[in-house]
Amino acid sequence: MRQMDLTKGRITRTLLLFALPMILGNLLQQTYNITDTLIVGRFVGRDALAAAGSAYTLMTFLNSILLGLCMGSGVLISVYWGKGDIRRMKQGIFLSFLLIGGLTLILNAAVFLGLDGILVFLQVPEEILPMMGSYLTIIFWGIGVIFLYNYAASIQRALGNSLAALVFLAVSSVSNIFLDLLFVLRFQWGIEGAAIATVISQAVSGVGMFVYTLWKCPWLRIGREDMKWDFGVMKELVHLSFLTSVQQSVMNFGILLVQGLVNSFGAVVMAAFAAAVKIDSFAYMPVQDFGNAFSTFVAQNYGAGEKKRIRQGILSAGACTLVFCLVISAGVCLFARELLLLFVKPGETEVLAVGISYLRIEGACYCLIGFLFLFYGYFRAVKRPGVSVALTVISLGTRVALAYALSAVPQFGVTGIWAAVPIGWFLADAAGLYLMKLKKRTGKKEVL
């Protein structure tokens, strides 16, 4: 599995070839997340579906902290790789592993100790509380291997290899489906069986990806000469990693706040939201991964000083995103009911009605979030991760504030929560475009 040089070749073709394994990999990851929801919802029951769905939102938030840290370090590695500065790149790998690995241990201990408080914060209904607590207690054991996977995958992608992660996720996804069926249907372990299946599958991809990186890339192995404190490297690493992590986690923390609001509407809305969010995430996940691939493309060309290629890449990425989102929006809006029936029994008419409303409101606006992912990737790649944080705050701040405000109005109710989302996306897109053009007009040093 070779590395791709993103500073050469036809731009659209290069971007798509690099992004495709990332897209397929995350779709596979979503597949085994959806497998839990599908099997739990169809064979354990509505309450179990609500518990697993609410837990999924929490785990997405926790994972986003680690993912952001790894993505930030990956940008720095991409820039050094584009410059051909191998010495500083290896120092960056060493320092980032120590930094992110240590933070992973702290995060893992914190969630175990604070589980009861987390459940209170999420306003989990009494009838679902024991089930969700059991599920999370098992799921939390997988946080360490999630770090290993994201860290190794970020290094490989930074160097232009997006295929390795796909292979390990494929094996992990197949394992998860098999174990879900075995533990839930055969052994009758209920929601705990789904959690165990998920943790084992995460271990397969995490440990496998990390061992592969050490084995197949011996030139990346750290020697004593690389185990040095370099203030310049650490400063860049902290700046990129922490701000990217803040951007990723703020985005998902806002969703977590919305989850608490959704929970306050009861088990029916919780179950509908759990199913609809899985479909929603599956639908726009490809453009999120395309945005991450675009970020690596910009970072390598930024390091190599290829300004014209970056400008051409922006136009190409924008066109690809627009076409894809229009197609996906049409599919989700037209087949909302059929998609929900994968998770919900036909007799659950209330759950279906709420879920369809969500999907048709969100699904019509995927272009907005597609462009937002491109803005995130661009500003992160040109070492302006603070702008990505600002855009996230605009998007999620609007979403949370409007969700609470509109849902309190009887005429809107839970529909107000759904309507708040695309409004937040639109405002963040407008701000991103303005900030990109503003930097160009002020004459300050910039890629464009």
Solvent accessible surface area in square Angstrom, and as a share of the most:
residue,aa,sasa,rsa
1,M,100,0.45
2,R,190,0.69
3,Q,48,0.21
4,M,40,0.18
5,D,73,0.38
6,L,1,0.01
7,T,25,0.14
8,K,139,0.59
9,G,54,0.52
10,R,186,0.68
11,I,23,0.12
12,T,59,0.34
13,R,140,0.51
14,T,9,0.06
15,L,1,0.01
16,L,81,0.40
17,L,80,0.40
18,F,0,0.00
19,A,1,0.00
20,L,91,0.45
21,P,16,0.10
22,M,4,0.02
23,I,27,0.14
24,L,75,0.37
25,G,1,0.01
26,N,29,0.15
27,L,38,0.19
28,L,49,0.25
29,Q,52,0.23
30,Q,10,0.05
31,T,44,0.26
32,Y,3,0.01
33,N,26,0.13
34,I,28,0.14
35,T,15,0.09
36,D,7,0.04
37,T,1,0.01
38,L,56,0.28
39,I,7,0.04
40,V,0,0.00
41,G,7,0.06
42,R,84,0.31
43,F,124,0.52
44,V,56,0.32
45,G,20,0.19
46,R,98,0.36
47,D,45,0.23
48,A,2,0.01
49,L,6,0.03
50,A,0,0.00
51,A,0,0.00
52,A,5,0.04
53,G,3,0.03
54,S,1,0.01
55,A,0,0.00
56,Y,37,0.14
57,T,8,0.05
58,L,4,0.02
59,M,14,0.06
60,T,46,0.27
61,F,33,0.14
62,L,8,0.04
63,N,41,0.21
64,S,4,0.03
65,I,41,0.21
66,L,1,0.01
67,L,48,0.24
68,G,0,0.00
69,L,4,0.02
70,C,0,0.00
71,M,21,0.10
72,G,0,0.00
73,S,2,0.01
74,G,7,0.07
75,V,8,0.05
76,L,0,0.00
77,I,2,0.01
78,S,1,0.01
79,V,0,0.00
80,Y,6,0.02
81,W,75,0.26
82,G,23,0.22
83,K,120,0.51
84,G,53,0.51
85,D,43,0.22
86,I,71,0.36
87,R,139,0.51
88,R,58,0.21
89,M,0,0.00
90,K,33,0.14
91,Q,7,0.03
92,G,1,0.01
93,I,14,0.07
94,F,40,0.17
95,L,7,0.04
96,S,0,0.00
97,F,72,0.30
98,L,104,0.52
99,L,41,0.20
100,I,0,0.00
101,G,14,0.14
102,G,30,0.29
103,L,53,0.26
104,T,4,0.02
105,L,132,0.65
106,I,116,0.59
107,L,29,0.14
108,N,29,0.15
109,A,52,0.40
110,A,55,0.42
111,V,7,0.04
112,F,63,0.26
113,L,160,0.79
114,G,29,0.28
115,L,27,0.13
116,D,112,0.58
117,G,46,0.45
118,I,33,0.17
119,L,13,0.07
120,V,116,0.67
121,F,94,0.39
122,L,0,0.00
123,Q,88,0.39
124,V,15,0.09
125,P,27,0.17
126,E,138,0.62
127,E,102,0.46
128,I,0,0.00
129,L,56,0.28
130,P,97,0.61
131,M,61,0.27
132,M,0,0.00
133,G,12,0.12
134,S,44,0.28
135,Y,14,0.05
136,L,0,0.00
137,T,58,0.34
138,I,41,0.21
139,I,6,0.03
140,F,0,0.00
141,W,177,0.62
142,G,0,0.00
143,I,2,0.01
144,G,28,0.27
145,V,27,0.16
146,I,17,0.08
147,F,12,0.05
148,L,39,0.19
149,Y,13,0.05
150,N,18,0.09
151,Y,6,0.02
152,A,1,0.01
153,A,0,0.00
154,S,12,0.08
155,I,8,0.04
156,Q,0,0.00
157,R,40,0.15
158,A,3,0.02
159,L,0,0.00
160,G,1,0.01
161,N,2,0.01
162,S,5,0.03
163,L,78,0.39
164,A,0,0.00
165,A,2,0.01
166,L,26,0.13
167,V,60,0.35
168,F,40,0.17
169,L,2,0.01
170,A,35,0.27
171,V,77,0.44
172,S,0,0.00
173,S,2,0.01
174,V,103,0.59
175,S,30,0.19
176,N,0,0.00
177,I,62,0.31
178,F,124,0.52
179,L,25,0.12
180,D,0,0.00
181,L,79,0.39
182,L,51,0.25
183,F,18,0.07
184,V,6,0.04
185,L,65,0.32
186,R,183,0.67
187,F,91,0.38
188,Q,137,0.61
189,W,112,0.39
190,G,20,0.20
191,I,5,0.02
192,E,62,0.28
193,G,0,0.00
194,A,0,0.00
195,A,0,0.00
196,I,54,0.28
197,A,0,0.00
198,T,6,0.04
199,V,27,0.15
200,I,72,0.37
201,S,0,0.00
202,Q,21,0.09
203,A,35,0.27
204,V,55,0.32
205,S,4,0.03
206,G,0,0.00
207,V,72,0.41
208,G,18,0.18
209,M,0,0.00
210,F,47,0.20
211,V,82,0.47
212,Y,22,0.08
213,T,11,0.06
214,L,86,0.43
215,W,175,0.62
216,K,97,0.41
217,C,6,0.04
218,P,71,0.44
219,W,102,0.36
220,L,11,0.06
221,R,120,0.44
222,I,48,0.24
223,G,23,0.23
224,R,220,0.80
225,E,112,0.50
226,D,6,0.03
227,M,102,0.46
228,K,112,0.47
229,W,171,0.60
230,D,27,0.14
231,F,140,0.58
232,G,29,0.28
233,V,0,0.00
234,M,24,0.11
235,K,131,0.56
236,E,47,0.21
237,L,1,0.01
238,V,57,0.33
239,H,82,0.36
240,L,1,0.01
241,S,0,0.00
242,F,76,0.32
243,L,50,0.25
244,T,1,0.00
245,S,8,0.05
246,V,58,0.33
247,Q,1,0.00
248,Q,8,0.04
249,S,16,0.10
250,V,45,0.26
251,M,23,0.10
252,N,12,0.06
253,F,80,0.33
254,G,3,0.03
255,I,35,0.18
256,L,6,0.03
257,L,48,0.24
258,V,0,0.00
259,Q,2,0.01
260,G,4,0.03
261,L,18,0.09
262,V,0,0.00
263,N,2,0.01
264,S,66,0.43
265,F,80,0.34
266,G,26,0.25
267,A,11,0.09
268,V,35,0.20
269,V,14,0.08
270,M,2,0.01
271,A,0,0.00
272,A,0,0.00
273,F,3,0.01
274,A,5,0.04
275,A,0,0.00
276,A,0,0.00
277,V,20,0.11
278,K,4,0.02
279,I,13,0.06
280,D,7,0.03
281,S,14,0.09
282,F,74,0.31
283,A,10,0.08
284,Y,34,0.13
285,M,20,0.09
286,P,11,0.07
287,V,5,0.03
288,Q,29,0.13
289,D,2,0.01
290,F,10,0.04
291,G,1,0.01
292,N,31,0.16
293,A,0,0.00
294,F,4,0.02
295,S,3,0.02
296,T,15,0.09
297,F,0,0.00
298,V,0,0.00
299,A,0,0.00
300,Q,2,0.01
301,N,0,0.00
302,Y,76,0.29
303,G,13,0.13
304,A,46,0.36
305,G,54,0.52
306,E,72,0.32
307,K,108,0.46
308,K,131,0.56
309,R,26,0.10
310,I,1,0.00
311,R,99,0.36
312,Q,80,0.36
313,G,0,0.00
314,I,41,0.21
315,L,139,0.69
316,S,18,0.12
317,A,0,0.00
318,G,18,0.17
319,A,58,0.45
320,C,34,0.20
321,T,1,0.01
322,L,74,0.37
323,V,97,0.56
324,F,69,0.29
325,C,1,0.01
326,L,103,0.51
327,V,100,0.57
328,I,44,0.23
329,S,13,0.08
330,A,51,0.39
331,G,29,0.28
332,V,9,0.05
333,C,33,0.20
334,L,127,0.63
335,F,112,0.47
336,A,0,0.00
337,R,106,0.39
338,E,95,0.43
339,L,51,0.25
340,L,0,0.00
341,L,49,0.24
342,L,95,0.48
343,F,3,0.01
344,V,5,0.03
345,K,98,0.42
346,P,84,0.53
347,G,65,0.62
348,E,52,0.23
349,T,93,0.54
350,E,119,0.53
351,V,2,0.01
352,L,3,0.01
353,A,63,0.49
354,V,28,0.16
355,G,0,0.00
356,I,29,0.14
357,S,37,0.24
358,Y,5,0.02
359,L,0,0.00
360,R,116,0.42
361,I,48,0.25
362,E,1,0.00
363,G,0,0.00
364,A,66,0.51
365,C,32,0.19
366,Y,1,0.01
367,C,23,0.14
368,L,44,0.22
369,I,9,0.05
370,G,0,0.00
371,F,64,0.27
372,L,3,0.02
373,F,10,0.04
374,L,18,0.09
375,F,25,0.10
376,Y,6,0.02
377,G,1,0.01
378,Y,2,0.01
379,F,0,0.00
380,R,7,0.02
381,A,0,0.00
382,V,6,0.04
383,K,56,0.24
384,R,46,0.17
385,P,0,0.00
386,G,35,0.34
387,V,23,0.13
388,S,1,0.01
389,V,23,0.13
390,A,41,0.32
391,L,0,0.00
392,T,0,0.00
393,V,79,0.45
394,I,61,0.31
395,S,3,0.02
396,L,12,0.06
397,G,38,0.37
398,T,26,0.15
399,R,23,0.09
400,V,25,0.15
401,A,64,0.50
402,L,50,0.25
403,A,0,0.00
404,Y,89,0.34
405,A,57,0.44
406,L,37,0.19
407,S,14,0.09
408,A,82,0.63
409,V,55,0.31
410,P,125,0.78
411,Q,153,0.68
412,F,99,0.41
413,G,18,0.17
414,V,27,0.16
415,T,53,0.31
416,G,0,0.00
417,I,1,0.00
418,W,2,0.01
419,A,30,0.23
420,A,0,0.00
421,V,3,0.02
422,P,15,0.10
423,I,72,0.37
424,G,0,0.00
425,W,15,0.05
426,F,114,0.48
427,L,78,0.39
428,A,0,0.00
429,D,16,0.08
430,A,51,0.39
431,A,22,0.17
432,G,0,0.00
433,L,92,0.46
434,Y,123,0.47
435,L,48,0.24
436,M,19,0.09
437,K,94,0.40
438,L,60,0.30
439,K,47,0.20
440,K,109,0.46
441,R,155,0.56
442,T,71,0.41
443,G,66,0.63
444,K,126,0.53
445,K,199,0.84
446,E,28,0.12
447,V,4,0.03
448,L,42,0.21
